[in-house]
Amino acid sequence: MNIKINDLYNLDETIAKDIFQGATYPWEVLPKIKEFILELGKKLDKEEYEEVSENVWIAKSAKVAPTASITGPAIIGKNAEVRHCAFIRGNAIVGENSVVGNSTELKNVILFNNVQVPHYNYVGDSILGYKSHMGAGSITSNVKSDKKLVIVKNGEEKIETGLKKFGAMVGDNVEVGCGSILNPGTVVGKNTNIYPLSSVRGTIAENSIYKKQGEIVDKH
């Protein structure tokens, strides 16, 4: 399947568009997120964004619960909502109109605009595309149990990433069902639905319905 940046994401739907320049696959930008935020944060419009603590820039139109914990570098976009007890551990871009919910944890991530991670989610070393949604309790697993470097398996092709920490690349308009696990190196094509309680690995084509391993059907 096609797993390059432009196959998965509408780059007009993120403040982080420029980080993808010169990259072929989206996971190539994971090691660059921290420095990108530090540079971008300094350039944000002070009429729209406020640096509320060191290297934490929050849009004035965003709603952030007083119980949320946000460690920099981080950017919280316009009209985003960060709810009660959200835990943002740094190197995080939360897109415009996105929701980071109760007890959700983020680390080294880019959430495009209109992303929802609203209930008990863990998203680490991952990129979630425009209007993607993680159901309650669904997570990205970002380190292999044997601690080896992550390899993306795309059919017969195996792509060495050189990364020990790599969660999931989730395309635009993907629905991840409640309680699902996206295993290290998972790539989900846009407009795809993942059934609840799924354990997903490898690459899933766009416009699919993932019912279980070995049972993936076209979406009509």
C-alpha positions as CSV (number, residue, x, y, z in Angstrom):
1,M,0.0,0.0,0.0
2,N,1.0,3.6,-0.3
3,I,2.5,4.8,3.0
4,K,4.2,8.0,2.0
5,I,3.4,11.3,3.7
6,N,1.1,12.6,0.9
7,D,-0.8,9.3,0.8
8,L,-1.7,9.6,4.4
9,Y,-2.1,13.2,5.3
10,N,-3.5,16.5,4.1
11,L,-0.6,18.8,5.1
12,D,-2.8,21.9,4.9
13,E,-4.5,20.6,8.1
14,T,-1.5,21.1,10.5
15,I,0.6,23.9,11.8
16,A,3.5,21.5,11.4
17,K,3.4,21.3,7.6
18,D,7.0,22.4,7.2
19,I,8.4,19.6,9.3
20,F,7.6,17.1,6.5
21,Q,9.6,18.9,3.8
22,G,12.3,16.7,2.4
23,A,10.9,13.5,4.1
24,T,9.4,10.6,2.3
25,Y,7.8,8.6,5.1
26,P,6.1,10.3,8.0
27,W,8.0,8.6,10.8
28,E,11.2,10.3,9.5
29,V,10.1,13.5,11.3
30,L,9.6,11.9,14.8
31,P,13.2,12.8,15.9
32,K,12.7,16.3,14.7
33,I,9.5,17.3,16.6
34,K,11.2,18.8,19.6
35,E,13.5,21.2,17.7
36,F,10.7,22.1,15.3
37,I,8.4,23.1,18.2
38,L,11.1,25.2,19.8
39,E,11.6,27.1,16.5
40,L,8.0,27.4,15.6
41,G,6.9,28.5,19.0
42,K,9.1,31.7,18.8
43,K,7.3,32.7,15.5
44,L,3.7,32.2,16.7
45,D,1.5,35.3,16.6
46,K,1.5,36.8,20.1
47,E,-2.1,38.1,19.4
48,E,-3.2,34.4,19.1
49,Y,-0.8,32.4,21.3
50,E,0.6,32.9,24.7
51,E,3.7,31.2,26.1
52,V,2.2,30.2,29.5
53,S,5.4,28.5,30.7
54,E,8.8,27.7,29.3
55,N,8.3,26.5,25.7
56,V,4.6,25.8,26.2
57,W,2.5,27.9,23.7
58,I,-1.2,27.8,24.0
59,A,-3.7,29.5,21.7
60,K,-5.8,32.1,23.6
61,S,-8.9,30.5,22.1
62,A,-8.0,27.0,23.5
63,K,-9.6,25.6,26.6
64,V,-7.2,23.9,29.0
65,A,-8.4,22.4,32.3
66,P,-6.5,23.6,35.4
67,T,-5.8,19.9,36.2
68,A,-4.1,19.2,32.9
69,S,-0.3,18.8,33.0
70,I,1.6,20.2,30.0
71,T,5.4,20.0,29.8
72,G,7.2,21.8,27.0
73,P,8.0,22.0,24.3
74,A,4.4,21.9,23.3
75,I,2.0,23.9,21.1
76,I,-1.8,23.7,21.8
77,G,-3.7,25.0,18.7
78,K,-6.6,27.3,18.3
79,N,-9.9,26.2,19.7
80,A,-8.4,23.0,21.0
81,E,-9.6,21.5,24.2
82,V,-7.3,19.8,26.8
83,R,-9.5,18.2,29.4
84,H,-9.3,17.2,33.1
85,C,-6.1,15.4,34.0
86,A,-4.6,15.2,30.5
87,F,-0.9,14.5,30.6
88,I,1.2,16.1,27.9
89,R,4.8,15.0,28.4
90,G,6.5,17.2,25.9
91,N,7.3,17.3,22.2
92,A,3.6,17.6,21.3
93,I,1.7,19.6,18.8
94,V,-2.1,19.5,19.3
95,G,-3.9,20.8,16.2
96,E,-6.7,23.3,16.0
97,N,-10.1,22.1,17.2
98,S,-8.6,18.9,18.6
99,V,-9.6,17.2,21.9
100,V,-7.2,15.7,24.4
101,G,-9.3,14.1,27.0
102,N,-9.5,12.8,30.5
103,S,-6.3,11.0,31.5
104,T,-5.0,10.9,28.0
105,E,-1.2,11.0,27.7
106,L,0.8,12.4,24.8
107,K,4.5,12.2,24.1
108,N,6.5,13.2,21.0
109,V,3.4,13.5,18.7
110,I,1.8,15.5,16.0
111,L,-2.0,15.7,16.1
112,F,-3.4,17.3,13.0
113,N,-6.4,19.6,13.2
114,N,-9.7,18.1,14.5
115,V,-8.1,15.1,16.0
116,Q,-9.9,13.5,19.0
117,V,-8.1,11.5,21.7
118,P,-10.8,12.0,24.3
119,H,-10.8,9.1,26.8
120,Y,-7.9,7.3,28.4
121,N,-5.7,7.2,25.4
122,Y,-1.9,6.9,25.2
123,V,-0.3,8.3,22.0
124,G,3.5,8.3,21.9
125,D,5.9,8.7,19.0
126,S,3.0,8.9,16.6
127,I,1.3,11.1,14.0
128,L,-2.5,11.3,13.9
129,G,-4.0,12.7,10.7
130,Y,-6.9,15.2,10.2
131,K,-10.2,14.2,11.8
132,S,-8.8,10.9,13.1
133,H,-10.3,9.6,16.3
134,M,-9.1,7.2,18.9
135,G,-11.9,5.4,20.7
136,A,-11.9,5.2,24.5
137,G,-8.9,3.2,25.9
138,S,-7.2,2.8,22.5
139,I,-3.5,3.3,22.6
140,T,-0.3,3.3,20.5
141,S,2.3,0.9,21.7
142,N,5.6,2.6,20.8
143,V,8.4,0.1,21.9
144,K,8.8,-3.5,20.9
145,S,8.9,-6.0,23.7
146,D,12.4,-7.2,22.5
147,K,13.5,-3.5,22.4
148,K,14.8,-3.9,18.8
149,L,14.5,-1.2,16.2
150,V,11.1,-0.9,14.5
151,I,10.6,-2.2,11.0
152,V,7.6,-1.2,9.0
153,K,6.2,-4.2,7.1
154,N,4.3,-3.3,4.0
155,G,3.3,-6.5,2.2
156,E,6.6,-8.2,1.3
157,E,8.5,-5.0,1.8
158,K,10.4,-4.4,5.1
159,I,11.4,-0.8,5.7
160,E,14.1,-0.2,8.3
161,T,13.2,2.9,10.4
162,G,16.2,3.1,12.6
163,L,13.8,4.0,15.5
164,K,13.5,2.2,18.8
165,K,10.4,4.3,19.6
166,F,7.7,4.4,17.0
167,G,4.0,4.1,17.7
168,A,1.6,4.5,14.8
169,M,1.2,6.6,11.7
170,V,-2.6,7.1,11.5
171,G,-4.0,8.7,8.3
172,D,-6.7,11.3,7.9
173,N,-10.3,10.3,8.9
174,V,-9.3,7.1,10.6
175,E,-11.6,5.7,13.3
176,V,-9.8,3.5,15.9
177,G,-12.3,1.4,17.9
178,C,-12.4,1.4,21.7
179,G,-9.7,-0.7,23.5
180,S,-7.6,-1.2,20.4
181,I,-3.8,-1.4,20.4
182,L,-1.8,-0.1,17.5
183,N,1.5,-2.0,17.8
184,P,4.9,-0.4,17.1
185,G,5.4,0.5,13.4
186,T,1.7,0.4,12.5
187,V,0.6,2.5,9.5
188,V,-3.2,3.0,8.9
189,G,-4.3,4.4,5.6
190,K,-6.8,7.2,5.5
191,N,-10.6,6.7,5.8
192,T,-10.1,3.4,7.5
193,N,-12.1,1.9,10.4
194,I,-10.5,-0.3,13.1
195,Y,-12.9,-2.6,15.0
196,P,-12.9,-2.3,18.8
197,L,-10.5,-4.5,20.8
198,S,-8.2,-5.0,17.8
199,S,-4.5,-5.6,18.0
200,V,-3.2,-4.0,14.8
201,R,0.3,-4.4,13.3
202,G,1.8,-3.7,9.9
203,T,0.2,-1.6,7.3
204,I,-3.6,-1.3,6.7
205,A,-4.8,0.0,3.4
206,E,-6.9,3.2,3.0
207,N,-10.6,2.9,2.8
208,S,-10.6,-0.4,4.7
209,I,-12.5,-1.9,7.6
210,Y,-10.1,-3.8,9.9
211,K,-12.2,-6.6,11.6
212,K,-9.3,-8.7,12.9
213,Q,-5.8,-9.9,11.8
214,G,-6.4,-11.5,8.4
215,E,-9.9,-10.1,8.0
216,I,-9.7,-6.7,6.3
217,V,-12.4,-5.7,3.9
218,D,-12.9,-2.8,1.5
219,K,-15.1,0.0,2.7
220,H,-18.0,0.9,0.5
